[in-house]
């Protein structure tokens, strides 16, 4: 008789069978986990492989894509801004062609050229220091400014190649809405990201272009998103870094900003507008002091008797 009404204690065989069943269940569960992990791992590897293939395909496509023409209005590898901040228009530079130097300014009109990388903090310093007085000189017609976007700081933007993307965006604006270029250039520096950051997104570059008042905003958006002038940016950068720089004794760009005034390189303070203004005045005075050769009359043949 069982005292207290409790259940009979399992026998040794029953306990052994229960333990075996529990072990079997654990083994089955382990096998299911292993199969599930194998499927997930295989899926992850497959997704990663697809991503790698896609990246490689993009790189190959980009590298073999034939170089198109450069942007219109930048045949000199830069865009020249004249009176009332209007761009001097030029035809697009054919792929593989050498840049065509801009026409010389009339006497008394200062020629300012600036090679910039839109991620370069020193370019930002020069711009914030001198943009107001340069704009006043150009607006009134006493100077022109020719801006050459290049990309030498791609390695400082966390792999996003911001220098190239920003220069491409500038080329897009030059191509489709050249008279908006000066305002867009100013906005790029007003919103300049710090070195070591990813830089502005493409849609933010599009927004700045629209803020600059561009026409053909749809085509400019596509141009920025597609990197239409990336190849040109690379070629223009190579030309600037290898030289020679046209119409100047400066052999090549060795850093940004490279600022030329009537062909002479400014190497003074980037944060003192008075020093730059004095340099411009000095170059203007030197140009005025250079005598203009007087044409020699061509002798008139004596008529035969």
Long-range contacts (C-beta under 8 A, 24 or more apart in sequence): 62-230, 65-231, 66-95, 67-95, 67-96, 67-231, 67-232, 67-235, 68-95, 68-228, 68-229, 68-231, 68-232, 69-93, 69-94, 69-95, 69-232, 70-94, 70-95, 70-171, 70-229, 70-232, 70-235, 70-236, 71-171, 71-172, 71-174, 71-175, 71-229, 71-232, 72-174, 72-175, 72-178, 73-174, 73-175, 73-178, 73-181, 74-171, 74-174, 74-175, 75-99, 75-100, 76-100, 76-101, 76-102, 76-146, 76-148, 76-246, 77-148, 77-236, 77-239, 77-240, 78-102, 78-113, 78-115, 78-146, 78-147, 78-148, 78-149, 79-146, 79-147, 79-174, 79-178, 79-181, 80-144, 80-145, 80-146, 81-138, 81-144, 81-145, 81-146, 81-147, 81-181, 81-182, 82-138, 82-141, 82-144, 83-138, 83-139, 83-140, 83-141, 84-139, 85-135, 85-138, 85-139, 85-179, 85-182, 85-183, 86-179, 87-174, 87-178, 87-179, 87-181, 87-182, 88-144, 89-178, 92-175, 93-232, 95-231, 98-239, 99-236, 99-239, 99-246, 101-246, 101-247, 102-146, 104-247, 105-144, 107-287, 108-142, 108-284, 108-288, 109-141, 109-142, 109-143, 109-144, 110-137, 110-142, 110-143, 110-144, 110-261, 110-262, 110-280, 110-283, 110-284, 111-143, 111-144, 111-146, 111-247, 111-260, 111-261, 111-262, 111-263, 112-137, 112-143, 112-144, 112-145, 112-146, 112-259, 112-260, 112-261, 112-280, 113-145, 113-146, 113-147, 113-148, 113-248, 113-259, 113-260, 114-145, 114-146, 114-147, 114-148, 114-257, 114-258, 114-259, 114-260, 115-148, 115-150, 115-240, 115-253, 115-256, 115-257, 115-258, 115-259, 116-147, 116-148, 116-149, 116-150, 116-256, 116-257, 117-149, 117-150, 117-151, 117-152, 117-153, 117-163, 117-167, 117-256, 118-149, 118-162, 118-163, 118-166, 118-167, 118-170, 118-188, 118-189, 118-192, 119-153, 119-156, 119-157, 119-162, 119-163, 119-166, 119-192, 119-193, 119-195, 119-199, 120-152, 120-153, 120-256, 120-257, 121-192, 121-194, 121-195, 122-255, 122-256, 122-257, 122-270, 123-189, 123-256, 123-257, 124-189, 124-192, 125-270, 125-271, 126-257, 126-259, 126-270, 127-186, 127-189, 128-189, 129-270, 129-271, 129-272, 129-273, 129-276, 130-273, 130-276, 131-186, 131-189, 132-273, 133-273, 133-276, 133-277, 135-182, 137-280, 138-182, 143-280, 145-182, 147-181, 147-185, 148-236, 148-240, 149-233, 149-236, 150-233, 150-236, 150-237, 150-240, 150-241, 150-253, 150-256, 151-233, 151-234, 151-237, 152-237, 152-241, 152-256, 153-195, 156-195, 156-196, 157-193, 157-195, 157-196, 157-197, 157-198, 157-199, 158-196, 158-197, 158-198, 159-198, 160-198, 160-199, 162-193, 162-198, 162-199, 162-200, 164-227, 164-230, 164-233, 164-234, 165-199, 165-202, 165-205, 165-224, 165-227, 165-230, 166-199, 166-200, 166-205, 167-229, 167-233, 167-236, 167-237, 168-223, 168-224, 168-227, 168-228, 168-229, 168-230, 168-232, 168-233, 169-202, 169-205, 169-206, 169-208, 169-209, 169-223, 169-224, 171-228, 171-229, 171-232, 171-233, 172-209, 172-220, 172-223, 172-224, 172-228, 172-229, 173-209, 173-212, 173-214, 173-220, 175-223, 175-229, 176-214, 176-215, 176-216, 176-219, 176-220, 176-223, 177-209, 177-212, 177-213, 177-214, 177-215, 177-216, 177-220, 180-209, 180-212, 180-213, 180-214, 180-215, 183-212, 183-213, 184-208, 184-209, 184-212, 184-214, 187-211, 187-212, 262-286, 262-287
